[in-house]
């Protein structure tokens, strides 16, 4: 009886999560000029209309480039930071960890306003750089937390064995530590990229006519019209996110298979 109740509760939670996605995807195929669910008929007209929107495609490319650059920059800073904070005997580790994780404690609205004022103060007239710095600021903590959790779960005997064989600290990290926590790094990359790609609050303060991420383009579009094309572009983003997660799961599954075979 208890197992059945747990199964029913789990099914309700899954339905609650997937319900809005099902509505959006279904509404993107409606033949009506307004968003309707269940869809009234079936058409691909709204997807064809989306393909003809050059501004949406440019915003998609802006979000893609921004997501790749932000993920790369956050990884180059966050992973070494996690390794450094994990080192034993580091003085002030709790204080440093608090500074690194500080962006998670502030509402992104506050962070966006602060960055906007800062860019005005230094007269920064480079929207892509401004957006990149903002996205990196709020995503670096995700790398630190995810990689840090993996380092805590890593068997210290592996590191000690490498060091006892004469490996330097850098070589130990490159040849032992990072390969051992690769699944967590891939998971952090996936989460950070999706977070950057879908970021609205930071981007709405820092974007401009020259560089406008896709979520901001959608936000501006629905201020004047709400038609099924919005559902179509949202469906594309949903499918893209699921594809990225599925690809990462595939990679991590292969990684675990190879690791299990090697052991």
C-alpha positions in Angstrom: 0.0 0.0 0.0 2.8 2.4 0.9 4.7 1.6 -2.3 1.6 2.4 -4.3 1.1 5.7 -2.6 4.7 6.6 -3.3 4.3 5.7 -7.0 1.1 7.8 -7.2 2.8 10.8 -5.5 5.8 10.4 -7.9 3.5 10.3 -10.9 1.7 13.5 -9.7 5.1 15.3 -9.2 6.2 14.3 -12.7 2.9 15.4 -14.2 3.1 18.7 -12.4 6.6 19.3 -13.8 5.8 18.2 -17.3 2.3 19.7 -17.5 3.4 23.2 -18.6 5.8 21.8 -21.1 3.1 19.6 -22.7 0.8 22.6 -22.9 3.4 24.8 -24.6 4.5 22.1 -27.1 0.9 21.2 -27.9 -0.1 24.9 -28.4 2.7 25.4 -30.9 0.7 23.2 -33.4 -2.6 24.9 -33.1 -4.2 26.5 -36.2 -5.7 29.4 -34.3 -4.0 32.8 -34.3 -3.8 32.6 -30.5 -2.3 30.2 -28.0 -4.8 27.4 -27.5 -4.6 24.1 -25.7 -5.8 21.5 -26.6 -4.6 22.6 -30.1 -7.4 23.4 -32.6 -6.2 21.4 -35.5 -2.6 20.7 -36.5 -0.2 22.9 -38.4 3.5 23.7 -38.7 2.8 27.3 -39.8 4.2 28.8 -36.6 7.5 26.9 -37.0 7.7 28.1 -40.6 7.1 31.6 -39.5 9.8 31.2 -36.9 12.3 30.2 -39.5 11.6 33.4 -41.3 12.5 35.6 -38.3 16.1 36.7 -38.8 16.1 38.6 -35.5 15.1 35.5 -33.6 17.9 33.5 -35.3 20.4 36.2 -34.5 19.3 36.2 -30.9 19.6 32.4 -30.8 23.2 32.7 -32.1 23.9 35.4 -29.5 22.6 33.1 -26.7 24.6 30.2 -28.1 27.9 32.1 -28.3 27.3 33.7 -24.9 26.4 30.3 -23.3 29.6 28.7 -24.7 31.8 31.6 -23.7 30.3 31.8 -20.2 30.6 28.1 -19.6 34.2 28.1 -20.7 35.1 31.1 -18.6 33.2 29.8 -15.6 35.0 26.4 -15.9 38.4 28.0 -16.2 37.8 29.9 -13.0 35.5 27.6 -11.0 37.3 24.3 -11.4 40.7 25.7 -10.2 38.9 27.5 -7.4 37.2 24.3 -6.3 40.5 22.5 -6.3 42.2 25.3 -4.3 39.4 25.4 -1.7 39.6 21.6 -1.3 43.3 21.8 -0.5 44.0 20.9 3.2 45.6 23.6 5.3 44.3 26.5 3.3 44.0 29.5 5.6 40.7 31.4 5.5 39.1 28.7 3.4 35.6 29.4 4.9 35.9 33.1 4.2 37.1 32.5 0.6 34.4 29.9 0.1 31.8 32.5 1.3 33.1 35.1 -1.2 33.0 32.6 -4.1 29.5 31.5 -3.3 28.2 35.0 -2.6 26.5 35.4 -6.0 24.1 32.6 -5.0 23.0 34.5 -1.9 21.9 37.6 -3.8 18.8 37.9 -6.0 19.9 38.1 -9.7 17.8 41.3 -9.9 20.2 43.0 -7.5 23.2 41.6 -9.3 21.9 42.9 -12.6 21.3 46.4 -11.3 24.7 46.4 -9.6 26.5 45.3 -12.8 24.6 47.9 -14.8 25.7 50.7 -12.5 29.3 49.4 -12.5 29.4 49.3 -16.3 28.1 52.9 -16.4 30.8 53.9 -13.8 33.6 52.4 -15.9 32.0 53.5 -19.2 31.9 50.0 -20.6 30.4 50.0 -24.1 30.7 46.3 -25.0 27.4 44.5 -24.5 28.8 41.0 -25.2 31.6 41.5 -22.7 29.2 42.9 -20.1 26.8 40.0 -20.6 29.7 37.5 -20.5 31.0 38.9 -17.2 27.5 38.9 -15.7 26.7 35.3 -16.7 30.1 34.1 -15.5 29.6 35.8 -12.1 26.4 33.9 -11.4 27.5 30.6 -12.8 31.0 30.2 -11.3 29.5 29.1 -8.0 27.8 26.2 -9.7 31.1 24.9 -10.8 32.7 25.4 -7.4 29.8 23.6 -5.6 29.5 20.7 -8.1 33.2 20.0 -8.4 33.7 20.6 -4.7 31.1 18.0 -3.9 32.8 15.5 -6.2 36.2 16.2 -4.6 34.7 15.5 -1.1 33.5 12.1 -2.4 36.8 11.3 -4.0 38.9 8.7 -2.2 42.0 10.5 -0.8 44.0 7.3 -1.2 44.0 7.9 -5.0 45.7 11.3 -4.6 48.1 10.0 -2.0 49.1 7.1 -4.2 49.9 9.5 -7.1 51.9 11.8 -4.8 53.8 8.9 -3.3 54.9 7.9 -6.8 56.5 11.3 -7.3 53.8 13.1 -9.2 53.7 16.9 -8.7 50.5 18.7 -7.6 49.7 19.9 -11.1 50.3 16.5 -12.7 48.2 14.8 -10.0 45.3 17.1 -10.7 45.6 16.8 -14.5 46.2 13.0 -14.6 44.3 11.7 -11.6 41.9 14.2 -9.9 40.2 15.7 -13.0 39.6 12.4 -14.8 38.2 10.9 -11.6 35.6 13.7 -11.3 34.9 14.1 -15.0 31.2 13.1 -14.7 30.7 16.0 -12.2 32.5 18.4 -14.4 30.3 17.4 -17.4 27.2 17.8 -15.2 28.3 21.3 -14.2 29.0 22.2 -17.8 25.5 21.1 -18.8 23.8 23.0 -16.0 25.9 26.2 -16.4 25.3 26.3 -20.2 21.5 25.9 -19.8 21.5 28.5 -17.0 23.4 31.0 -19.2 21.3 30.3 -22.3 18.0 30.8 -20.5 19.2 33.6 -18.2 16.7 36.5 -18.2 17.2 38.7 -15.2 20.8 39.5 -15.8 20.4 39.8 -19.5 17.5 42.1 -19.4 19.7 44.8 -17.7 22.8 44.3 -19.8 21.6 43.4 -23.3 21.2 45.9 -26.1 20.1 46.2 -29.8 23.5 44.8 -31.0 23.5 41.8 -28.6 20.2 40.5 -27.5 19.9 36.9 -26.1 17.0 34.9 -27.2 15.0 35.0 -23.9 15.1 38.8 -24.0 14.0 38.7 -27.7 11.0 36.5 -26.6 10.2 38.8 -23.7 10.2 41.9 -26.0 8.0 40.0 -28.5 5.3 39.0 -26.2 4.9 42.6 -25.0 3.2 43.4 -28.3 1.8 40.0 -29.4 1.1 36.6 -27.9 0.6 34.1 -30.7 1.6 30.4 -31.2 5.0 31.4 -32.6 6.0 32.1 -29.0 5.0 28.5 -28.2 7.0 27.3 -31.2 10.2 29.0 -30.1 9.6 27.8 -26.6 9.2 24.3 -27.8 12.5 24.5 -29.7 14.2 25.6 -26.5 12.6 22.7 -24.5 13.7 20.2 -27.1 17.2 21.7 -27.2 17.5 21.5 -23.4 16.4 17.9 -23.3 18.8 17.0 -26.1 21.7 18.5 -24.2 20.8 16.7 -21.0 20.3 13.4 -22.9 23.7 13.9 -24.6 25.4 14.5 -21.3 23.8 11.5 -19.8 25.0 9.4 -22.7 28.5 10.7 -22.3 28.5 10.1 -18.5 27.0 6.7 -19.0 29.8 5.8 -21.4 32.3 7.2 -18.9 30.9 5.1 -16.1 31.0 2.0 -18.4 34.7 2.6 -19.2 35.5 3.3 -15.6 33.8 0.1 -14.5 35.5 -1.9 -17.2 38.9 -0.5 -16.2 38.4 -1.3 -12.5 
